[in-house]
């Protein structure tokens, strides 16, 4: 594939939109976990909110590694994978709803 065919303003725009969406989803997960901690007795690690994006298993591994850098006794991988799975399920549901709107 030639670079001038692939790297067009449209493809760069799609990449930028995807990057922004991924960043917003990650930040929203962390912020929502922090808000949830204000109202619950049992606190959760806000990093788990960042694992809610459906980038399996990359985001779960990153959350686990960042958590272990802060506290080596942290073992967040299983919890982060659960959040990852819920992100995949949520993405599938949203895609189904979007398709149902586009089908009409």
Secondary structure as UniProt FT lines:
FT   HELIX           3..6
FT   HELIX           9..39
FT   HELIX           47..50
FT   TURN            51..52
FT   TURN            56..57
FT   HELIX           58..70
FT   TURN            72..73
FT   HELIX           77..103
//
